[in-house]
Amino acid sequence: MEIIITGIFWLTILLLVHAYILYPVSLWIFNWFKRKPEVVELLSYPSISIIISAYNEEKVIAERIDNIRNLNYDFNKLELIIGSDCSTDKTNEILNEKSQENSWVRTQNFSIRRGKAAVLNDLVQLTKNKILVFTDANTEFEKDALLNLVSKFSDPKVGGVCGRLELEEPTDNFDKTNREKLYWKYETYLKNLEGDLGILIAANGGIYAIRKELYTKFPESEAITDDLYQTFAVLNQGYDFLYAAEAIAIEEVSKEIMMEFRRKVRFAATNFQTLKFFKRLLFRKNRLISYALWSHKIIRWFVPILLILLLVTNILLIKYSQYYYIIFIVQASFYISAFIGYVLNLLKVNIPFFSLIYYYVLTNFALLMGLFKFLSKKHAYAWDSTPR
């Protein structure tokens, strides 16, 4: 029994170290040896269709359209299609007004709320161009974002391109224990390494583009993560998915850490649901894609389970060696620090060391809750956007 418990203990440690340290290092090494997708400068930029699904976005939708209007692009080659998913605020009125002011803006107001996936499916059917750019109502593109994004499609093997999403922290009433911005820098580093290899595992919904011919219709009766779904679909069809670090978009993080927690629970559930449709990617002939999927996603999604196993096996092994007792003290101190971070959060006090550990533990608890929601099939295909 001791051998089995010891094996589980060290395997758990190996998986955790691999997910956070060995995997990024391996990508860095692969980038030294693998041929990178060829990208040449386009003589003329392609016609593109920008797609936004909106629900009750009266606070940001006008500014979003104005942001797109001020981008560097030939607007004779651009159309913006926005679908309102039965909004109950002034979103529809604003959209109607903006579409009259700008000939390249088209709107579709749906009378029944069906969720983002259904709206996007309908909007794609309305598009006229070969490159689809997906973004959100609360995202802001930098001036050359579109140019830098679509330039990657010069290589016919490229099926999708993800831009760089930069997170900003709100200036008013921001909960500084929300360390999402710091976490996102780590994620961005991984996306850059994967993108250089053409195996980006997950585009971010704020700024990514795919060839229209590769668009795979979303299931409308099951909750999925839309950007992850299309990324998997492009890779599954044998095309490269790149990362354009110079195509920059900006979004604000949630003001409160519990808002971020609820968002992560929701996406954890839909991520598991999304994987159901692309299980073949787990054992792809292109071993690099499967390796990235297991390392970047699957192991990370099960980190909460690994942390529980690590703690339980550690407790069971204490009686066999003083060494395991020391490791247990380290683990106990870690979770005590997370609890201190929680208390400090309630008191509106931010001490970076404790808030970072609290954020990490809360994030993994969100993943665990998301797994339970997925297994119990309690996740909805339509939800309210994060309060802004």
Secondary structure as the mmCIF struct_conf table of DSSP 4:
data_model
#
loop_
_struct_conf.conf_type_id
_struct_conf.id
_struct_conf.beg_label_comp_id
_struct_conf.beg_label_asym_id
_struct_conf.beg_label_seq_id
_struct_conf.end_label_comp_id
_struct_conf.end_label_asym_id
_struct_conf.end_label_seq_id
HELX_RH_AL_P HELX_RH_AL_P1 GLU A 2 VAL A 17
HELX_RH_PI_P HELX_RH_PI_P1 HIS A 18 LEU A 22
HELX_RH_AL_P HELX_RH_AL_P2 TYR A 23 PHE A 33
BEND BEND1 LYS A 34 LYS A 34
HELX_LH_PP_P HELX_LH_PP_P1 ARG A 35 GLU A 38
BEND BEND2 LEU A 43 SER A 44
HELX_LH_PP_P HELX_LH_PP_P2 TYR A 45 SER A 47
STRN STRN1 ILE A 48 ALA A 54
BEND BEND3 TYR A 55 ASN A 56
TURN_TY1_P TURN_TY1_P1 GLU A 58 VAL A 60
HELX_RH_AL_P HELX_RH_AL_P3 ILE A 61 ARG A 69
TURN_TY1_P TURN_TY1_P2 ASN A 70 ASN A 70
BEND BEND4 LEU A 71 TYR A 73
HELX_RH_3T_P HELX_RH_3T_P1 PHE A 75 LYS A 77
STRN STRN2 LEU A 78 ASP A 85
BEND BEND5 CYS A 86 CYS A 86
BEND BEND6 THR A 88 LYS A 90
HELX_RH_AL_P HELX_RH_AL_P4 THR A 91 GLU A 101
TURN_TY1_P TURN_TY1_P3 SER A 103 TRP A 104
STRN STRN3 VAL A 105 PHE A 110
BEND BEND7 SER A 111 ILE A 112
HELX_RH_AL_P HELX_RH_AL_P5 LYS A 116 LEU A 126
BEND BEND8 ASN A 129 LYS A 130
STRN STRN4 ILE A 131 THR A 135
TURN_TY1_P TURN_TY1_P4 ALA A 137 ASN A 138
STRN STRN5 GLU A 140 PHE A 141
TURN_TY1_P TURN_TY1_P5 LYS A 143 ASP A 144
HELX_RH_AL_P HELX_RH_AL_P6 ALA A 145 VAL A 150
HELX_RH_3T_P HELX_RH_3T_P2 SER A 151 SER A 154
BEND BEND9 ASP A 155 ASP A 155
TURN_TY1_P TURN_TY1_P6 PRO A 156 LYS A 157
STRN STRN6 VAL A 158 GLU A 168
BEND BEND10 THR A 171 ASN A 173
TURN_TY1_P TURN_TY1_P7 LYS A 176 THR A 177
HELX_RH_AL_P HELX_RH_AL_P7 GLU A 180 ASP A 196
TURN_TY1_P TURN_TY1_P8 LEU A 197 GLY A 198
STRN STRN7 ILE A 199 ILE A 199
TURN_TY1_P TURN_TY1_P9 GLY A 205 GLY A 206
STRN STRN8 ILE A 207 ARG A 211
HELX_RH_3T_P HELX_RH_3T_P3 LYS A 212 LEU A 214
HELX_LH_PP_P HELX_LH_PP_P3 LYS A 217 PRO A 219
BEND BEND11 GLU A 220 GLU A 222
HELX_RH_AL_P HELX_RH_AL_P8 ASP A 226 ASN A 236
TURN_TY1_P TURN_TY1_P10 GLN A 237 GLY A 238
STRN STRN9 ASP A 240 GLU A 252
HELX_LH_PP_P HELX_LH_PP_P4 VAL A 253 SER A 254
BEND BEND12 LYS A 255 GLU A 256
HELX_RH_AL_P HELX_RH_AL_P9 ILE A 257 LEU A 275
HELX_RH_3T_P HELX_RH_3T_P4 LYS A 276 PHE A 283
BEND BEND13 LYS A 285 ASN A 286
HELX_RH_AL_P HELX_RH_AL_P10 ARG A 287 ALA A 292
HELX_RH_PI_P HELX_RH_PI_P2 LEU A 293 ILE A 298
HELX_RH_AL_P HELX_RH_AL_P11 ILE A 299 TRP A 301
TURN_TY1_P TURN_TY1_P11 PHE A 302 PHE A 302
HELX_RH_AL_P HELX_RH_AL_P12 VAL A 303 LEU A 317
HELX_RH_3T_P HELX_RH_3T_P5 ILE A 318 TYR A 320
HELX_RH_AL_P HELX_RH_AL_P13 GLN A 322 LEU A 346
TURN_TY1_P TURN_TY1_P12 LEU A 347 LYS A 348
HELX_RH_AL_P HELX_RH_AL_P14 PRO A 352 SER A 376
TURN_TY1_P TURN_TY1_P13 LYS A 377 LYS A 377
BEND BEND14 TYR A 381 TYR A 381
HELX_LH_PP_P HELX_LH_PP_P5 ASP A 384 PRO A 387
#
